[in-house]
Amino acid sequence: MQDQPTPVELINAVAEFLRADVAPQLSGHAAFKLRVGLNALDLVVRQLTHEASGDAAEVERLSKLLGTSGSLEELNRLLSARIASREMGFQTPGLTDHVWKTTMDKLAIDQPNYASYRRERDTG
């Protein structure tokens, strides 16, 4: 474990430098490639900030839904197997809610500006 700055702080500092000092000097394809890189840095920051809590919530929901414990990967494999065998489906209490919450957590990291995600987040 390192002291300050945190990885999120370092990434944000680099992204701010690129936005403020480098982006104004670029145009055309180089500017486009910089925006793609900045979007990737922003995604990494969101992942570092939100992934652990989202994964913990997903494990908790899956453990309750499946009636067993395990890693996130193990629980998702078990859920997939039960759905494939038709032991579970959207008629299973709690499954739709779990899928919806998992999707919203993933969109918060991957596409937080996606209009449908923002509408559901703000109304839900």
C-alpha positions as CSV (number, residue, x, y, z in Angstrom):
1,M,0.0,0.0,0.0
2,Q,1.3,3.4,-1.0
3,D,0.8,6.7,0.7
4,Q,-0.7,9.8,-1.0
5,P,-1.4,10.4,-3.7
6,T,-3.8,7.5,-4.4
7,P,-4.0,5.9,-7.8
8,V,-7.3,7.8,-8.4
9,E,-5.6,11.1,-7.5
10,L,-2.7,10.3,-9.9
11,I,-4.9,9.4,-12.8
12,N,-7.1,12.5,-12.2
13,A,-4.0,14.7,-12.2
14,V,-2.8,13.2,-15.5
15,A,-6.2,13.5,-17.0
16,E,-6.5,17.2,-15.9
17,F,-3.1,18.0,-17.4
18,L,-4.0,16.3,-20.7
19,R,-7.4,18.2,-20.8
20,A,-6.0,21.6,-19.8
21,D,-2.5,21.7,-21.4
22,V,-2.4,19.1,-24.2
23,A,-5.9,19.0,-25.7
24,P,-5.9,22.7,-26.8
25,Q,-2.7,22.1,-28.8
26,L,-4.2,19.1,-30.8
27,S,-6.7,18.9,-33.6
28,G,-8.1,16.3,-36.0
29,H,-7.2,12.7,-35.4
30,A,-4.7,13.4,-32.6
31,A,-7.4,15.3,-30.7
32,F,-9.8,12.4,-31.2
33,K,-7.2,9.8,-29.9
34,L,-6.6,12.0,-26.9
35,R,-10.3,12.1,-26.1
36,V,-10.5,8.3,-26.4
37,G,-7.5,8.0,-24.0
38,L,-9.1,10.5,-21.5
39,N,-12.4,8.5,-21.6
40,A,-10.4,5.4,-20.8
41,L,-8.7,7.1,-17.8
42,D,-12.1,8.3,-16.6
43,L,-13.4,4.8,-16.8
44,V,-10.5,3.4,-14.8
45,V,-11.1,6.0,-12.1
46,R,-14.8,5.1,-11.9
47,Q,-13.8,1.4,-11.7
48,L,-11.3,2.0,-8.9
49,T,-13.8,4.1,-7.1
50,H,-17.0,1.9,-7.4
51,E,-16.1,-1.6,-8.4
52,A,-15.4,-3.0,-4.9
53,S,-18.7,-1.8,-3.4
54,G,-20.6,-3.0,-6.5
55,D,-18.9,-6.4,-6.4
56,A,-19.6,-6.8,-2.6
57,A,-23.3,-5.9,-3.2
58,E,-23.5,-8.4,-6.1
59,V,-22.0,-11.2,-3.9
60,E,-24.5,-10.4,-1.2
61,R,-27.4,-10.6,-3.6
62,L,-26.2,-13.7,-5.3
63,S,-25.5,-15.5,-2.0
64,K,-29.0,-14.7,-0.8
65,L,-30.6,-15.6,-4.1
66,L,-28.7,-18.9,-4.5
67,G,-28.6,-19.9,-0.8
68,T,-24.9,-20.5,-0.8
69,S,-21.6,-18.6,-0.5
70,G,-18.6,-18.3,-2.8
71,S,-16.6,-15.9,-4.8
72,L,-18.3,-13.6,-7.3
73,E,-17.2,-15.7,-10.2
74,E,-18.3,-18.9,-8.5
75,L,-21.7,-17.5,-7.7
76,N,-22.2,-16.1,-11.2
77,R,-21.3,-19.6,-12.7
78,L,-23.8,-21.2,-10.4
79,L,-26.5,-18.7,-11.3
80,S,-25.7,-19.3,-15.0
81,A,-25.9,-23.1,-14.6
82,R,-29.3,-22.8,-12.8
83,I,-30.7,-20.6,-15.4
84,A,-29.4,-22.9,-18.2
85,S,-31.0,-25.9,-16.5
86,R,-34.2,-23.9,-16.1
87,E,-34.0,-24.4,-12.3
88,M,-34.1,-20.6,-12.1
89,G,-35.7,-18.0,-14.4
90,F,-37.2,-14.6,-14.2
91,Q,-40.1,-16.1,-12.3
92,T,-37.6,-16.8,-9.4
93,P,-38.2,-14.2,-6.7
94,G,-35.3,-11.7,-6.5
95,L,-33.7,-12.6,-9.8
96,T,-35.0,-9.7,-11.8
97,D,-34.1,-7.3,-9.0
98,H,-30.6,-8.7,-8.9
99,V,-30.1,-8.5,-12.7
100,W,-31.4,-4.9,-12.7
101,K,-29.2,-3.7,-9.8
102,T,-26.1,-5.5,-11.3
103,T,-26.7,-3.8,-14.6
104,M,-27.1,-0.4,-13.0
105,D,-23.9,-0.8,-11.1
106,K,-22.0,-1.8,-14.3
107,L,-23.5,1.2,-16.2
108,A,-22.4,3.5,-13.4
109,I,-18.8,2.6,-14.2
110,D,-19.0,2.0,-18.0
111,Q,-21.6,4.5,-19.3
112,P,-22.6,7.0,-16.5
113,N,-23.7,9.5,-19.1
114,Y,-25.9,7.0,-21.0
115,A,-29.3,8.8,-21.1
116,S,-31.4,5.7,-20.2
117,Y,-29.1,4.9,-17.3
118,R,-29.3,8.5,-16.0
119,R,-33.1,8.5,-16.3
120,E,-33.4,5.2,-14.4
121,R,-30.9,6.3,-11.8
122,D,-32.7,9.5,-11.2
123,T,-36.2,8.0,-11.0
124,G,-35.3,4.7,-9.3
